[in-house]
Amino acid sequence: MNVSVIGAGKMGLPVACQFSRNGATVTACDVNTAVVEAINAGRCPIDEPGIPELLGELVRGGSLSATTDTPTAVRRSDVVVVLVPVLLTAEHDADTATIEAVTRAIAAGLRPGTLVSYETTLPVGTTRRLAALLAEGSGLRAGVDFDVAFSPERVKSQFVLERLTENVKVVGGLTPEAAARAEAFYGRYLGAPVRNVGTLEAAELVKLAGMVYRDVNIALANEMGRYAERVGVDLHAILDAVNSDGEAALLLPGIGVGGHCTPVYPYFLLRDAERRGMAAELTAVGRRINDAQACWALDRVEREWGPLAGAGVLVLGLGFRPEVKEHVSSTAFLLAPEAERRGARVLLDDPLYSDDELRAHGFTPGSLRDGQLPEVLILNTAHAAYGALDFASLAQRGVRVVFDGRALWSAAAVRAAGLVYIGVGRPAAQQDWQPVGAATLAQARA
Ligand SMILES: NC(=O)c1ccc[n+]([C@@H]2O[C@H](COP(=O)([O-])OP(=O)(O)OC[C@H]3O[C@@H](n4cnc5c(N)ncnc54)[C@H](O)[C@@H]3O)[C@@H](O)[C@H]2O)c1
């Protein structure tokens, strides 16, 4: 079995390794020559547990190699798997330029008998359009001369190797034969349980529905958190109880949702639904609530501590997940400009990023390490380094209030150090809130 994996990134490379370790001869294709050179030298260009060792072994054994020449690799392949990103345009629509370019490169090398399986998350209907592009570019007939499948990648970075074989691998095809062929391929070469859901569109919707569910679930948790704050209940303390009825599966409230998946893919559904004359209202509201959490956090700081105008703020964490150096759609990008708009001087600390990297992403680097600190600390990422802070020392160095955006700290420990503790989903120490003004209410609703 000869397999090409197009896109040797955080997902494509582990998937290529997995096919290869299960007996396929795999060529990883990437436009980035540094990535290709690293793979061919047995060096792993991504940060993913278990992959560096596996990659070295497979490259030395001759079953995995890399190239920038996609058409040539495709020409030698029985199966072509696509894992290049589809991100958002400025208008929050799917930007399919890269995957269309990849599809044209595949078409240039496509032979009769090949199965092309798209794993990149796509708006419903896109794979069928890409199949037509493959046919147009190759002169072959889709579903007759070659097969097309969609099989969403649903694993999580940093857990990829274990999840690749544990998660159910969903497949759908342009034809029932293509779906059955994808089912057999993934069962044998991925080694995961496979569920054939039939059509391309069904498989595309599986991924989108899962992502929208997650985003809306978090939005609901955020709304419950806002309410819990008002009624004097710590939502984190009761979450287990909420989820103990065998029905609810409420996620955690937080300061916002980042990453290249959860805040992105709901728009694939939203925009496509609009084009089809339907308003995906809950999906849209979920996005709005989650993106408004940053404002909500700053509102609480202003209400429970004081105005941000003239104050110093240190945001802790750029990464959208703990211990992960990835910042796409990080809530830090919402927090910093909004705090600045309110007149604060904003610094950002993240132990995984150098000062130059932080500057390159538009932030002024700050540090918890030494010296005088700003009055306001806002926790955006629950990095382990932030888990065991000495709050008494922070108070001595000028901190007055902390906003715990990830329920990482003990409110009692922070308050014992003389600091104001404000936690997402947690009530203020004294429930003496004034009724909120019309502007705040309008913002919360927006
Ligand atoms: N990263 C995740 O946590 C995750 C989780 C689940 C699913 N996914 C899916 O995987 C897809 C890929 O994500 P990723 O994290 O691997 O992205 P990535 O940015 O880590 O890697 C993408 C790779 O594709 C390469 N590439 C770009 N254009 C190309 C072209 N024209 N030809 C060949 N290679 C090209 C890039 O150089 C890069 O190495 C996402 O769009 C998503 O649908 C990602």
The ligand as an SDF file (V2000), in Angstrom:
LIG
                    3D

 44 48  0  0  0  0  0  0  0  0999 V2000
   -4.0140   20.7600   15.0400 N   0  0  0  0  0  0  0  0  0  0  0  0
   -5.0630   20.1850   15.6010 C   0  0  0  0  0  0  0  0  0  0  0  0
   -5.1720   20.1380   16.8400 O   0  0  0  0  0  0  0  0  0  0  0  0
   -6.1320   19.5310   14.7530 C   0  0  0  0  0  0  0  0  0  0  0  0
   -7.0340   18.6860   15.4030 C   0  0  0  0  0  0  0  0  0  0  0  0
   -8.0030   18.0330   14.6550 C   0  0  0  0  0  0  0  0  0  0  0  0
   -8.0490   18.2430   13.2950 C   0  0  0  0  0  0  0  0  0  0  0  0
   -7.1660   19.0750   12.6720 N   0  0  0  0  0  0  0  0  0  0  0  0
   -7.3020   19.2300   11.2210 C   0  0  0  0  0  0  0  0  0  0  0  0
   -6.0390   19.1300   10.6130 O   0  0  0  0  0  0  0  0  0  0  0  0
   -5.8930   20.1650    9.6570 C   0  0  0  0  0  0  0  0  0  0  0  0
   -4.4310   20.4930    9.5620 C   0  0  0  0  0  0  0  0  0  0  0  0
   -4.0590   21.0560   10.8050 O   0  0  0  0  0  0  0  0  0  0  0  0
   -2.5720   21.0160   11.3420 P   0  0  0  0  0  0  0  0  0  0  0  0
   -2.6590   21.4210   12.7700 O   0  0  0  0  0  0  0  0  0  0  0  0
   -1.9000   19.7370   10.9720 O   0  0  0  0  0  0  0  0  0  0  0  0
   -1.9440   22.2040   10.4850 O   0  0  0  0  0  0  0  0  0  0  0  0
   -0.4260   22.6160   10.4270 P   0  0  0  0  0  0  0  0  0  0  0  0
   -0.4050   24.0520   10.1360 O   0  0  0  0  0  0  0  0  0  0  0  0
    0.3190   22.0930   11.6270 O   0  0  0  0  0  0  0  0  0  0  0  0
    0.1500   21.8130    9.1890 O   0  0  0  0  0  0  0  0  0  0  0  0
   -0.2700   22.0050    7.8830 C   0  0  0  0  0  0  0  0  0  0  0  0
    0.8660   21.6600    6.9440 C   0  0  0  0  0  0  0  0  0  0  0  0
    0.3670   21.7770    5.6250 O   0  0  0  0  0  0  0  0  0  0  0  0
    1.4000   22.3200    4.8480 C   0  0  0  0  0  0  0  0  0  0  0  0
    0.8530   22.8940    3.6140 N   0  0  0  0  0  0  0  0  0  0  0  0
    0.2520   24.0970    3.4340 C   0  0  0  0  0  0  0  0  0  0  0  0
   -0.0740   24.2600    2.1350 N   0  0  0  0  0  0  0  0  0  0  0  0
    0.3180   23.1430    1.4900 C   0  0  0  0  0  0  0  0  0  0  0  0
    0.2630   22.7290    0.1370 C   0  0  0  0  0  0  0  0  0  0  0  0
   -0.2750   23.5080   -0.7830 N   0  0  0  0  0  0  0  0  0  0  0  0
    0.7820   21.5170   -0.1590 N   0  0  0  0  0  0  0  0  0  0  0  0
    1.3410   20.7340    0.7810 C   0  0  0  0  0  0  0  0  0  0  0  0
    1.4280   21.0920    2.0720 N   0  0  0  0  0  0  0  0  0  0  0  0
    0.9200   22.2740    2.4280 C   0  0  0  0  0  0  0  0  0  0  0  0
    2.0500   23.3360    5.7530 C   0  0  0  0  0  0  0  0  0  0  0  0
    3.3550   23.6810    5.3020 O   0  0  0  0  0  0  0  0  0  0  0  0
    2.0590   22.5960    7.0790 C   0  0  0  0  0  0  0  0  0  0  0  0
    3.2370   21.8610    7.3010 O   0  0  0  0  0  0  0  0  0  0  0  0
   -6.7570   21.3110   10.2020 C   0  0  0  0  0  0  0  0  0  0  0  0
   -7.2480   22.1340    9.1880 O   0  0  0  0  0  0  0  0  0  0  0  0
   -7.8730   20.5720   10.8740 C   0  0  0  0  0  0  0  0  0  0  0  0
   -8.9260   20.3870    9.9640 O   0  0  0  0  0  0  0  0  0  0  0  0
   -6.2060   19.7310   13.3750 C   0  0  0  0  0  0  0  0  0  0  0  0
  1  2  1  0
  2  3  2  0
  2  4  1  0
  4  5  1  0
  4 44  2  0
  5  6  2  0
  6  7  1  0
  7  8  2  0
  8  9  1  0
  8 44  1  0
  9 10  1  0
  9 42  1  0
 10 11  1  0
 11 12  1  0
 11 40  1  0
 12 13  1  0
 13 14  1  0
 14 15  2  0
 14 16  1  0
 14 17  1  0
 17 18  1  0
 18 19  2  0
 18 20  1  0
 18 21  1  0
 21 22  1  0
 22 23  1  0
 23 24  1  0
 23 38  1  0
 24 25  1  0
 25 26  1  0
 25 36  1  0
 26 27  1  0
 26 35  1  0
 27 28  2  0
 28 29  1  0
 29 30  1  0
 29 35  2  0
 30 31  1  0
 30 32  2  0
 32 33  1  0
 33 34  2  0
 34 35  1  0
 36 37  1  0
 36 38  1  0
 38 39  1  0
 40 41  1  0
 40 42  1  0
 42 43  1  0
M  CHG  2   8   1  16  -1
M  END
$$$$
